[in-house]
Amino acid sequence: MQSLFMETELTIHKFRLQLEPKSLTAQSIDRNDSWTKIAEIAREEHHDAIARFLENITIQLSDSPIRQ
């Protein structure tokens, strides 16, 4: 589980490096918003791949028996 978390954070960081500072998604990442919030803003800015990725990870973690 920890590995999944770290890989997700690394993916977010790498994606952030591609964004302009004025991007709402970049600002959301910089504020350290939740993955759900970042995904919501990313989808609004048409960054569908990262939005889908974060949504899937969030679902996967919430369905994990460790968290229940």
N, CA and C of each residue as an Amber inpcrd file, in Angstrom:
protein
   204
   0.8290000  -1.1860000   0.0000000   0.0000000   0.0000000   0.0000000
   0.8740000   1.2510000   0.0000000   1.9170000   1.2590000   0.8180000
   2.8060000   2.4090000   0.8900000   3.4700000   2.6590000  -0.4610000
   3.8220000   1.5980000  -1.1440000   4.4440000   1.7270000  -2.4610000
   3.4880000   2.3880000  -3.4550000   2.2270000   2.0030000  -3.4160000
   1.2220000   2.6020000  -4.2940000   1.0810000   4.0930000  -4.0130000
   1.0610000   4.4470000  -2.7340000   0.9750000   5.8470000  -2.3400000
   2.1740000   6.6260000  -2.8780000   3.3670000   6.0920000  -2.6830000
   4.5910000   6.7770000  -3.1250000   4.6380000   6.8940000  -4.6460000
   4.2410000   5.8510000  -5.3460000   4.2200000   5.8950000  -6.8150000
   3.2210000   6.9380000  -7.3180000   2.0920000   7.0450000  -6.6420000
   1.0810000   8.0270000  -7.0210000   1.6030000   9.4410000  -6.7990000
   2.2150000   9.6850000  -5.6570000   2.7830000  11.0010000  -5.3780000
   3.8670000  11.3600000  -6.4010000   4.6800000  10.3970000  -6.7910000
   5.7180000  10.6320000  -7.7980000   5.0940000  10.9680000  -9.1500000
   4.0370000  10.2630000  -9.5210000   3.3360000  10.5370000 -10.7770000
   2.7590000  11.9520000 -10.7700000   2.1620000  12.3410000  -9.6570000
   1.6090000  13.6950000  -9.5360000   2.7310000  14.7250000  -9.6760000
   3.8420000  14.4830000  -9.0100000   4.9790000  15.4090000  -9.0700000
   5.4950000  15.5490000 -10.5090000   5.6510000  14.4350000 -11.1990000
   6.1340000  14.4810000 -12.5840000   5.1450000  15.2220000 -13.4810000
   3.8630000  14.9910000 -13.2660000   2.8450000  15.6840000 -14.0580000
   2.8970000  17.1860000 -13.7680000   3.0830000  17.5480000 -12.5090000
   3.1330000  18.9590000 -12.1170000   4.2390000  19.6950000 -12.8530000
   5.3690000  19.0490000 -13.0690000   6.4960000  19.6740000 -13.7510000
   6.1560000  20.0940000 -15.1770000   5.1300000  19.4880000 -15.7610000
   4.7230000  19.7950000 -17.1320000   3.7470000  20.9720000 -17.2130000
   3.2380000  21.4060000 -16.0810000   2.1800000  22.4110000 -16.0620000
   2.7230000  23.8180000 -15.8400000   2.0440000  24.7780000 -16.4310000
   2.3480000  26.1860000 -16.1930000   1.8850000  26.5620000 -14.7810000
   2.5660000  27.4900000 -14.1380000   2.1610000  27.9010000 -12.7820000
   0.7260000  28.4220000 -12.6960000   0.2210000  29.0050000 -13.7760000
  -1.1340000  29.5610000 -13.7410000  -2.2250000  28.4870000 -13.8690000
  -1.8440000  27.2770000 -14.1870000  -2.7990000  26.1800000 -14.3040000
  -3.4730000  25.9270000 -12.9590000  -4.7880000  25.7840000 -12.9790000
  -5.5210000  25.4850000 -11.7440000  -5.1270000  24.1180000 -11.1880000
  -4.8050000  23.1900000 -12.0740000  -4.3470000  21.8690000 -11.6300000
  -3.0100000  21.9980000 -10.9150000  -2.1070000  22.7800000 -11.4780000
  -0.8050000  23.0130000 -10.8430000  -0.9940000  23.6420000  -9.4680000
  -1.8790000  24.6080000  -9.3770000  -2.1300000  25.2740000  -8.1010000
  -2.7250000  24.3080000  -7.0840000  -3.5820000  23.4180000  -7.5430000
  -4.1780000  22.4090000  -6.6640000  -3.1050000  21.4610000  -6.1250000
  -2.2110000  21.0470000  -7.0010000  -1.1060000  20.1770000  -6.5860000
  -0.2130000  20.9180000  -5.5960000   0.0980000  22.1770000  -5.8950000
   0.9680000  22.9650000  -5.0170000   0.3510000  23.1760000  -3.6340000
  -0.9680000  23.2510000  -3.5750000  -1.6600000  23.3920000  -2.2790000
  -1.7190000  22.0690000  -1.5230000  -1.3200000  20.9970000  -2.2080000
  -1.3900000  19.6520000  -1.6340000  -2.8330000  19.2420000  -1.3770000
  -3.7120000  19.6020000  -2.3300000  -5.1100000  19.1830000  -2.2460000
  -5.2000000  17.6630000  -2.2910000  -6.3520000  17.1610000  -1.9230000
  -6.5750000  15.7070000  -1.9830000  -6.5020000  15.2460000  -3.4310000
  -6.2370000  13.9740000  -3.5990000  -6.1790000  13.4250000  -4.9550000
  -7.5140000  13.5870000  -5.6570000  -8.5950000  13.4740000  -4.9180000
  -9.9330000  13.6430000  -5.4910000 -10.1170000  15.0650000  -6.0090000
  -9.6870000  16.0460000  -5.2410000  -9.8110000  17.4470000  -5.6400000
  -8.9160000  17.7420000  -6.8440000  -7.6940000  17.2350000  -6.8280000
  -6.7940000  17.4200000  -7.9660000  -7.4180000  16.8260000  -9.2220000
  -7.9860000  15.6330000  -9.1060000  -8.6260000  14.9740000 -10.2480000
  -9.7830000  15.7990000 -10.7820000 -10.5760000  16.3570000  -9.8900000
 -11.7260000  17.1710000 -10.2870000 -11.2630000  18.3970000 -11.0910000
 -10.2600000  19.0830000 -10.5910000  -9.7520000  20.2740000 -11.2740000
  -9.0560000  19.8840000 -12.5770000  -8.3010000  18.7990000 -12.5470000
  -7.6180000  18.3370000 -13.7610000  -8.6260000  18.0200000 -14.8700000
  -9.7210000  17.3780000 -14.4960000 -10.7420000  17.0540000 -15.4930000
 -11.3350000  18.3290000 -16.0830000 -11.5610000  19.3400000 -15.2580000
 -12.0890000  20.6200000 -15.7460000 -11.1310000  21.2730000 -16.7540000
  -9.8330000  21.0340000 -16.5700000  -8.8240000  21.5890000 -17.4880000
  -8.4690000  20.6130000 -18.6130000  -9.2530000  19.5580000 -18.7380000
  -9.0950000  18.5640000 -19.8040000  -7.8040000  17.7490000 -19.6940000
  -7.3330000  17.5570000 -18.4820000  -6.2090000  16.6430000 -18.2340000
  -6.8200000  15.3020000 -17.8230000  -7.4970000  14.6890000 -18.7920000
  -8.3070000  13.5090000 -18.4960000  -7.5010000  12.3040000 -18.0170000
  -6.3010000  12.1200000 -18.5530000  -5.5180000  10.9340000 -18.1790000
  -5.1320000  10.9730000 -16.7020000  -4.6270000  12.1040000 -16.2230000
  -4.2400000  12.1820000 -14.8100000  -5.4740000  12.1550000 -13.9200000
  -6.5580000  12.7580000 -14.3690000  -7.8000000  12.7270000 -13.5890000
  -8.2790000  11.2840000 -13.4180000  -8.3020000  10.5360000 -14.5130000
  -8.7290000   9.1310000 -14.4700000  -7.7960000   8.3140000 -13.5710000
  -6.5000000   8.5530000 -13.7080000  -5.5030000   7.8500000 -12.8940000
  -5.7810000   8.0770000 -11.4060000  -5.9690000   9.3320000 -11.0180000
  -6.1960000   9.6470000  -9.6050000  -7.5290000   9.0960000  -9.1070000
  -8.5410000   9.1550000  -9.9360000  -9.8380000   8.5850000  -9.5580000
  -9.7230000   7.0800000  -9.3330000  -9.0070000   6.4060000 -10.2190000
  -8.8410000   4.9500000 -10.0890000  -8.0350000   4.5760000  -8.8490000
  -6.9880000   5.3320000  -8.5710000  -6.1770000   5.0550000  -7.3790000
  -7.0140000   5.2740000  -6.1180000  -7.7830000   6.3430000  -6.0920000
  -8.6290000   6.6340000  -4.9350000  -9.6250000   5.5060000  -4.7010000
 -10.2400000   5.0250000  -5.7650000 -11.1780000   3.9000000  -5.6460000
 -10.4580000   2.6480000  -5.1580000  -9.3060000   2.3880000  -5.7430000
  -8.5360000   1.2060000  -5.3700000  -8.1710000   1.2480000  -3.8820000
  -7.7470000   2.3990000  -3.3950000  -7.3690000   2.5030000  -1.9840000
  -8.5740000   2.4270000  -1.0610000  -9.6910000   2.9920000  -1.4930000
 -10.8760000   2.9560000  -0.6330000 -11.4750000   1.5550000  -0.5580000
 -11.2160000   0.7320000  -1.5590000 -11.7090000  -0.6460000  -1.5640000
 -10.7550000  -1.6140000  -0.8710000  -9.6010000  -1.1220000  -0.4720000
  -8.6030000  -1.9760000   0.1510000  -9.0960000  -2.4580000   1.5100000
  -8.9230000  -3.7510000   1.8130000  -9.3690000  -4.2710000   3.1090000
  -8.5910000  -3.6610000   4.2760000  -7.4040000  -3.1500000   4.0480000
  -6.6040000  -2.5420000   5.1090000  -7.2780000  -1.2770000   5.6310000
  -7.9410000  -0.5420000   4.7570000  -8.5630000   0.7280000   5.1310000
  -9.9300000   0.5150000   5.7730000 -10.5270000  -0.6570000   5.6560000
 -11.8890000  -0.8910000   6.1730000 -11.8660000  -1.3430000   7.6040000
